[in-house]
Amino acid sequence: MDIGIFTIVYNGYGRFILQWCQSISELTRRPAQVVAALFGEDHGVTNEIAAQCRKIVPNIQIIHKGNHINLGADRNKAVEELGTEWIMLLSADDIILPTAIEEFEKHDCSDIDVIACSYTSIGLNGDERLRPAPKTFLAERMLDWRNYWLSPYSPFRRSFWEEHPYYSGEFPNVQQTNSFAVYGARFARTDVPCVYWIRREDSHHECMRRSEEDQKKIDQFLDSRVDEITKRLGG
């Protein structure tokens, strides 16, 4: 399977990158490319850490991509470095499970654009919870963004990203799911968890709170998607 794994590293997230690399090194099927894109001056990946990363994952590309802008914009800059058919985000503070790419390979065919990824979340108290991939991918259901969740670690075709890159903002995951719905992405799903999503008190997820302005922009964006898909469905 021609797949590349990428992460963005900023705001001290380099403190997790060795664990991230170690999980990739333990995959039973190796990715064709691995990219760690650094942003800002406080990314936390020292020359020594970078050298250790290259020992663990010899084909890793560690590239400084300028100032940190927002999650979506940073992800787009990282994906620019990937030339693989499939791309997968793996946050720097999370880990991929050994058989993940084997699971993805089962769905690597010409009529699939996105492989919805089941994962296991680890709470702040250490409790583990299986988060299964959605069982339905109806556009109307996916646009119900308050009640529908697709793991952002779900691999998808680079050709789709070229036409519909990440939304430039701090909260790009819901918008990406909406793009999949609006533009007719074709789905498969994994029943086996492929990633450990680790909750941390100082993570972006825990620390970032949407301002009223952020939420207004998101609502406007999503409302426009609903209008677009309604027209396509003949509503």
N, C-alpha and C positions, 0 to 999 in steps of 0.2 A: 504494500500500500504506500503510495507516494504522499506522505503526510509530513508536515512541519509543525513543530510546537513552538509557541512564542510566549514571552512574558514581557511586561513593562516593569521597570524598577525605578522607583522614585521615593523620596521622603523616608530614606533609611531602610527600605525593604530589602536592600542587599544583605541584611542580617539573616535572611531566610534562604538565600540563593543556593547555598551548599546542599541543604536538605532537598531543595527543588531539583538540583542536578542529580543527586543520589537516586531519587525516585525514577528519573529518566534512565539512568544507567542500569536500573534493575528491570527494565521492560524486556519481556520475552521477544518482542519485535521492536526494533529500533526505528525511530523517525529518521527521515532523510535529511531534515534540517532541524536545528535547534537555535533559536534566537532569543537572546536576552537584551532588550533595548533599554538603555539607561537614560534617565531624564533628570535635568537639574544638576546641581553640584553636591547635593546631599543624598545621592542614591545609595551610598553605603557599600559599593563594590570596590574595594581597594585593589591595587595591583596584585597583592598577595592572594586575595580571595579569587580574583579572576584567574590567576595561574592554577589554583586548586580546582576551579570549575573545569578548566581545560584538561586537567588530568582525569577528572571524573567522566566528563563528556567530551571526547576529543574533537567532535565536529561542531561544538558550540560556537556561535558568533556572538561576541559581546561588543555591542556598538553603542556609542554615545550619540543620541539623536536630538540633542538640544535641550531647551528648557521644557519643563513639565507644563502642559497646557491644561488638559483635562483627560479623563480616562479614554473617551472615544477618540479624540485626536491623537493621543499617544499610541493607542492600539493601531490606528491606521498607519502611523509612521513605522511601527514595528513590522506590520504585515508587508510593507513595501520591500522588506529584506527577504521575504520568503518567495520562492519560485515553485513550490510544490503544488500538486493538484488539490490536496486537502490542507486546510489550516485548522489549528486547534489552539485556543487560548488556555493557558494554565497559569493562574496567578502565582506570583513569586512566593507567597506564603502558604500555598497548598501543594499537594503531592498527587502524582498519577500512580495508579495501581498497576502491578506488573503485567497483567493480561489485557490492559486496556486496548492496545492497538490490535491484538488478536480479535477482540470483540468488534472493533470497528471494521476490520477486514471482512467480516461476515456480510457487511452491507455495502461493500465497495463495488458498486455497479453503476451503469450509465443512467439509470432512472432514479437515482437518489442524489439529493443535493445537501441534505443535512442529516446527521446521525444524532438523534436526541440521546443525551447521555444521562443515565442514572448515576447517582453519586451518593456518598455517605457524608453527612454533616457531623462534625464534632463540636458540641456546644462548649460554652465557656466553662462548664462544670465537668467536661470530659465525656458527657453522654454522647453515644453514637446513635444516629437515626438515618435509616435508608430513605433516600429521596428518589423515588422511581421517576423515570421519564414519563411524560404525558402519554396517555393511551389514545388520544385523538388529536388530529392536526387540522381540523376544520377551520377555515379562515375565520368564520364568525366566532368560534370559541377562542381562538388565539388572540383576537382583538379585545377580548374581555380581560384587559391587562391587570386589573385588580385581583382577579381570581385565577389567572393562568400563569404558570411559571415554566420556562424552558431553561435548562442549565446553560449558562454562557460558555461552558466548557464543551459544548456539543460541536464536534468537527463539522465544517461546512466547506463547500468548494470555493477555491480562490476566485474562480470565474464569477461567482455570485458576488463576492466582495468587490470585485472590480466595477461591477455595475451599481452596487448598493453598499458602500463602505459604512463603517461604524458611524453612528450619529455623534457629532462633536459636542460632547457634554459630559458631565460627571456621572450621569446615569444612563449609559447606552444600552443596557441589556434588554429592557422592555421594547425600546425602539427597534432593536435588531429583530426581535421576535415578530414585531409588527411588519417589518420589511419582508420577512419570510412569508407571512400571511398574504400581504398585498401583492407580492410578485410571484406567487405560486410555487414556492419551493416544495420539493418532494422529500418526504421524510421516511426514515427508518428509526428504530429505537433499540437501545440496549437494555436488557433486563438485569444484567450483571452490573453492579456499580464499578465505575472506572476511575473515580477521583475521590480523594478525601478533601472536603471543603472544611477548613479549620477556622472556627470563629475565634477572634482575638479582640481583646478590649481596645487595643490601639489600631485596629484595622480600619481601612477606608470604609468598610460596611458599617462599622460601629460608630465611627467618629463623624462621618459626613451626615448632615441633616439637610434636607431640601428646604431652601428658602421659599417664601411665597412666590418670588419671581421665577425661581427654578421650576416650581410646580406648575405655574401658569404656562411656561414655555412647553413643558412636557405635555400638559393637557391639550394645548393648542395643536401640537404636533400629532398627538394620538387621535384627536378629533378629525384632523385632516385625513388620516389613514382610514378611519372608519367610513368617512364620506367616500373615499376613493374605492374601497372594497365594496361598499354598498352599490355603487354605480356598476362596478364590474359584475356583481352578482345579479344585476337587473332589478335592484330594489328601488 
